[in-house]
Amino acid sequence: MATRPRWYFSLRSPYSWMAFRDLVTRYADVADRIDWFPYWEPGLQIQRQLNESGMELAYVPMTREKHMYILQDTRRLCQERGLEMTWPVDRDPDWDISHLAYLRAEDLGLGREYIDLVSQARWARGEDISDPEVVAGVARRLGLDEHVLALAHQDEGLRQRGVAALTKVYQDGVFGVPFFIDGFEKFWGIDRLPGFVAAVRAKQD
């Protein structure tokens, strides 16, 4: 069975946020034909398990120069899309909290709705999505018991699925987000999304 086209996203990335919006609004047909995988910098427990398996994610800390460029670049991209963005301040972030909650929301058939609400919290209001209370608020807006998502990062089964998800990142050679894969073809960055869309659509013609 052929592997379906797929994309990797991170809830911490403004480029993933904009790619998500483009996918579900401009390219909804493609969004429904591809697999969605999260990518994040894991906490110590998940990182330890990855290390024990000899896997090292291709993550490089951001330099000041790159950070300043991203501030300019995301401002331009937001203006093109009519979006207003509040840049959040991340203090000692724990990305397991928001990303493992995504896996739980996806189990419940609410993955995209969760991404949308968490992205609004992070990029529209500048909230800390590593705060379980913020994730609890998202759960309430989804009509769920707040603990279902806010405490997802404490679930050992979900942590093991987090290891599996990041193993997939490693195996696919993903080094940034958004990252799109169609067969042997790889597309990195929001500006490559149209090319990925065209490749996926061409297979349906």
Steps between C-alpha positions, in 0.01 A plus 500: 500500500642837394577756770262793494628855456554665836601815677679576823398797712590650835270697727795719596566614141336806340573351159311183594211716621478678166547176305215347701274791414595482133440125490153508656379814316675504162579131452232315697488217246870429555471538878255209493728278291816518706619376839579748776796454736619725786865592552633660817804517724418236762538509875767304685314170528412471132841635398669234713311223325590642160865520602496141619382398153777699335269767360596866499248748364636759260429802720739794523451782755405829338758775470415863574543584131257229392252609766508860374448380143202286602338797672516692172405208281196395703378859508506508120327164470231602748435821308457299180237288675324777689606354834599674821759322708608544861847355539503288818782494753599141579646459847631149563248342257395136526377413152389151611198663667343644186614235253401191698163670555475521121538122476214461747282751313571317174385176664171675573460623143582858599859533382449788260270685737762464771776636275279796410419590861854449630634709214254777583615489861867514405510726197195725541513547878864422581408238762734234636387169351740320735266600781252217571241765591514637145456149361214446748330807353532353152345176625202688640449681170500161329231376738736265683584448863802725551712222646472292182743735326665693783639183657568308179876547543485294819357197322769236451325356196495839333866555583581176321300619203699821518816292467347325199398832343849645536650176373300562183649850485848351522432229241363753251800728541292797606714797604247783520136592469279514314634197314308321225576162345351338190667173415871575460436873460552727801388861538621719786341830593170675451612632161528138378139418592359584153747261338403224742132569433556477126682169538221349712228626268682370191461145630125543511465625143 
